[in-house]
Amino acid sequence: MGSVISYVDCPNCGQECYDDYYYKTNESYVNCGNCGYHHSVTLSDVEKNWEDITQDDYIITEIKNPYGSYKYKYIGDVATIFGSLENEEQAEEFKKEMISEQETIEFAQISRYVNGEFSIISLVESTK
């Protein structure tokens, strides 16, 4: 499936975020790895015939004021995984998961954007 990735200003923190637009399905994903802002437009039924799709078949999700974002990378992997944290409970669960897996994690961090300021909380940093 084809997509076009562009970089736009985050509507929450103003930093650069990415917009991944799937032109065949009109789906899109806007994610900010700095503050955790997320906006997605996805199809509710991917099995539906394309000619039968209407605006009502799309699900719009937005996290306007996230708690923060997370980033982590497994030792030996090339990709860094990141996403949004909607609230403090999700952040605490992420912390527990990363600490329990710290032997396989190269790095893990949480980024928060509060009152116009960024703070980075480092959870795991591999010495390997």
N, C-alpha and C positions, 0 to 999 in steps of 0.2 A: 504494500500500500504506500502511495507516495505522500510525502509531506514537505512543507516548506518551513524552515526554522528561521525566525528573525529575532532580533534583540530589540526590546522596547524598554521604556522607563517604567519602573514599577509604580502603580498608582498608590501604593501604601508608603514606601520609603524613598522613592525616587531613584534608586539604584537600578543598574541594568538587570533585566530579567529576560527569560526567553519565552517566545510564543511559537508553539509547534502546531501548525495548521495542516490538517489532513484534507486535501482538496477534493478527494473523491467522495468523502462522506460529510464534508462541512463540519468536522469535529475539530476542536482546538483545545490546547492546554497552555495556559500561561502560568509560569512558576517562577518565584523569586527565591533564589538560594540564599539571599541575604537576610530577609525578614520573614519569609514563609508565606507570603501572599500566594494565593492559588485561585485560578478561575478556569473552569473547564466547561465545554459544551460537548456532550457525548450522546450517542444514539441509545435509546432505551431498548431497542430490539434490532440487533444486527442481522437477524435472519429475514427481516422484512424486505420485500422487493423495492429496489431503489426508486422506481417510478411512483410508488405508493407512499413515500416518506413525506411527512408534513412537519411544520414547526413543532407540533404537539409531540412528535416522536423524539425530541431532544430533551436531555436533562442538563440543566445549568446548575453548577455548583460553584460557590465562591466563598473563600475564606478572606474576608476583608481586613480584619484586625487579628492576625494570628498571634499566638503566644511567642512563636519563633520558628526557626528552621533547624533541621538537623542535617549533618553530613557525616558519612563514614565510609571507610574503605577497608576491605579485607586484605590481609597480607597476600601478595602475589597476584591480586586482581588488577586490571587496568582501569576499571571504572570506579568512580566515586558515586555513591548513592546519596541522594538528598531528597528532602520532602518537608512538609509543613507540620507544625505542631499547633493544634488548635487551642490547647489549654495546658495548665500546669500538670494535670494528671497524666496527659500523654507524654510530657517531658520527663516526668518521673519514671514512667514505664520504659521510655527509651534509654534513660540512664541505667536502669537496672539491667536491661537487655545487653547493652554495650559492655558493662562491667562484667557480666556473667560470661561474655564471649571474648573478653579482652585478649586471650591468648591467640585468637585468630584475626584480630582487628589491628590494622596498621595505624589508623587514627579515627577518632570520633569526637564530634563537637556539636554544640548547640549555639546558634547565633540568635540574639534577641535585639529587637529594635524598640526602644522605650524612650518616650519623650525626645525624639529626634536623635538619639544616640544609639550606637551599636555596641553590644558587648558579646564577646566570644567566651564560651565556657568549654574548656578542653576536658574531655572525659577519659580518653585513652590516647596515648602516644606510644607506639611500639619502639623498642630500642633495638629491634632485629634488623 
